[in-house]
Amino acid sequence: MGAWDASSFGNDTANDWAYDLKECDDLSHIQSTLQHVVDAGDDYLDADLASEAIAAAEVLAWLNGKPSPVDAYTEKIATWVAAHPIQPPAELIQRAVAVLDRIEGEESELWELWEGDPDWTNAIADLRNRLSA
């Protein structure tokens, strides 16, 4: 995984996912991304799936008016959200929070890669708080 920081878009996988989002005019890309994690069940969760799901959850937080800071990596998200002012349904927000819980579980490659790193733990907690607010 090409990661340079613990933020939602601080890795290659999430940024690639965001470029795919540009091709979508609704929440389907976000929904399917979160569903991939749900479909994994209790099986070992691949880091790429988890990184994409975090990116999807981040977009939901933005759509709910709780964005992370805009930087070179989130500019495309800010642009997409401005062009698609969609109010995500509460059940989709709840699914995103449940997916974050799953990503932080022991059967998660991303959790193993970041285990014990306070920057990553704080970034996930911040995203969860912005989704729940």
Contacts in CASP RR format, 6 or more apart in sequence:
PFRMAT RR
TARGET T0000
AUTHOR 0000-0000-0000
METHOD contacts of the structure
MODEL  1
MGAWDASSFGNDTANDWAYDLKECDDLSHIQSTLQHVVDAGDDYLDADLA
SEAIAAAEVLAWLNGKPSPVDAYTEKIATWVAAHPIQPPAELIQRAVAVL
DRIEGEESELWELWEGDPDWTNAIADLRNRLSA
1 11 0 8 1.000
1 12 0 8 1.000
1 13 0 8 1.000
1 47 0 8 1.000
1 48 0 8 1.000
1 51 0 8 1.000
1 110 0 8 1.000
1 113 0 8 1.000
2 11 0 8 1.000
2 12 0 8 1.000
2 13 0 8 1.000
3 10 0 8 1.000
3 11 0 8 1.000
3 12 0 8 1.000
3 113 0 8 1.000
4 10 0 8 1.000
4 11 0 8 1.000
5 119 0 8 1.000
6 114 0 8 1.000
6 117 0 8 1.000
6 119 0 8 1.000
6 120 0 8 1.000
6 122 0 8 1.000
6 123 0 8 1.000
7 68 0 8 1.000
7 73 0 8 1.000
7 123 0 8 1.000
8 14 0 8 1.000
8 54 0 8 1.000
8 55 0 8 1.000
8 57 0 8 1.000
8 58 0 8 1.000
8 68 0 8 1.000
8 74 0 8 1.000
8 123 0 8 1.000
8 127 0 8 1.000
9 15 0 8 1.000
9 18 0 8 1.000
9 55 0 8 1.000
9 58 0 8 1.000
9 73 0 8 1.000
9 74 0 8 1.000
9 77 0 8 1.000
10 73 0 8 1.000
11 51 0 8 1.000
13 47 0 8 1.000
13 48 0 8 1.000
13 51 0 8 1.000
13 52 0 8 1.000
13 55 0 8 1.000
14 51 0 8 1.000
14 52 0 8 1.000
14 54 0 8 1.000
14 55 0 8 1.000
15 73 0 8 1.000
17 33 0 8 1.000
17 51 0 8 1.000
17 52 0 8 1.000
17 55 0 8 1.000
17 56 0 8 1.000
18 55 0 8 1.000
18 76 0 8 1.000
18 77 0 8 1.000
18 80 0 8 1.000
19 76 0 8 1.000
20 29 0 8 1.000
21 29 0 8 1.000
21 30 0 8 1.000
21 59 0 8 1.000
21 76 0 8 1.000
21 77 0 8 1.000
21 80 0 8 1.000
22 76 0 8 1.000
22 80 0 8 1.000
23 29 0 8 1.000
25 84 0 8 1.000
26 84 0 8 1.000
26 86 0 8 1.000
27 86 0 8 1.000
27 88 0 8 1.000
27 92 0 8 1.000
29 56 0 8 1.000
30 56 0 8 1.000
30 59 0 8 1.000
30 60 0 8 1.000
30 88 0 8 1.000
30 92 0 8 1.000
31 92 0 8 1.000
33 52 0 8 1.000
33 53 0 8 1.000
33 55 0 8 1.000
33 56 0 8 1.000
34 53 0 8 1.000
34 56 0 8 1.000
34 57 0 8 1.000
34 92 0 8 1.000
34 95 0 8 1.000
34 96 0 8 1.000
34 99 0 8 1.000
36 49 0 8 1.000
36 52 0 8 1.000
36 53 0 8 1.000
37 45 0 8 1.000
37 49 0 8 1.000
37 50 0 8 1.000
37 53 0 8 1.000
37 99 0 8 1.000
37 102 0 8 1.000
37 103 0 8 1.000
38 95 0 8 1.000
38 98 0 8 1.000
38 99 0 8 1.000
38 102 0 8 1.000
40 46 0 8 1.000
40 49 0 8 1.000
40 102 0 8 1.000
41 102 0 8 1.000
42 107 0 8 1.000
43 107 0 8 1.000
44 107 0 8 1.000
44 108 0 8 1.000
44 109 0 8 1.000
45 102 0 8 1.000
45 103 0 8 1.000
45 107 0 8 1.000
45 108 0 8 1.000
45 109 0 8 1.000
45 110 0 8 1.000
46 109 0 8 1.000
47 108 0 8 1.000
47 109 0 8 1.000
47 110 0 8 1.000
47 113 0 8 1.000
50 103 0 8 1.000
50 108 0 8 1.000
50 109 0 8 1.000
50 110 0 8 1.000
50 111 0 8 1.000
51 110 0 8 1.000
53 96 0 8 1.000
53 99 0 8 1.000
53 100 0 8 1.000
53 103 0 8 1.000
54 100 0 8 1.000
54 103 0 8 1.000
54 110 0 8 1.000
54 124 0 8 1.000
54 127 0 8 1.000
56 96 0 8 1.000
57 96 0 8 1.000
57 97 0 8 1.000
57 99 0 8 1.000
57 100 0 8 1.000
57 127 0 8 1.000
57 131 0 8 1.000
58 68 0 8 1.000
58 77 0 8 1.000
58 127 0 8 1.000
59 77 0 8 1.000
59 80 0 8 1.000
59 81 0 8 1.000
60 88 0 8 1.000
60 92 0 8 1.000
60 93 0 8 1.000
60 96 0 8 1.000
60 131 0 8 1.000
61 67 0 8 1.000
61 68 0 8 1.000
61 127 0 8 1.000
61 130 0 8 1.000
61 131 0 8 1.000
62 68 0 8 1.000
62 77 0 8 1.000
62 78 0 8 1.000
62 81 0 8 1.000
63 81 0 8 1.000
63 84 0 8 1.000
63 85 0 8 1.000
63 86 0 8 1.000
63 87 0 8 1.000
63 88 0 8 1.000
64 87 0 8 1.000
64 88 0 8 1.000
64 93 0 8 1.000
64 130 0 8 1.000
64 131 0 8 1.000
64 133 0 8 1.000
66 130 0 8 1.000
66 131 0 8 1.000
66 133 0 8 1.000
67 74 0 8 1.000
67 77 0 8 1.000
67 78 0 8 1.000
67 81 0 8 1.000
67 130 0 8 1.000
68 74 0 8 1.000
68 126 0 8 1.000
68 127 0 8 1.000
68 130 0 8 1.000
70 78 0 8 1.000
93 131 0 8 1.000
93 132 0 8 1.000
96 131 0 8 1.000
97 128 0 8 1.000
97 131 0 8 1.000
97 132 0 8 1.000
100 124 0 8 1.000
100 127 0 8 1.000
100 128 0 8 1.000
100 131 0 8 1.000
102 108 0 8 1.000
103 110 0 8 1.000
103 111 0 8 1.000
103 124 0 8 1.000
104 111 0 8 1.000
104 124 0 8 1.000
105 111 0 8 1.000
114 120 0 8 1.000
114 121 0 8 1.000
END
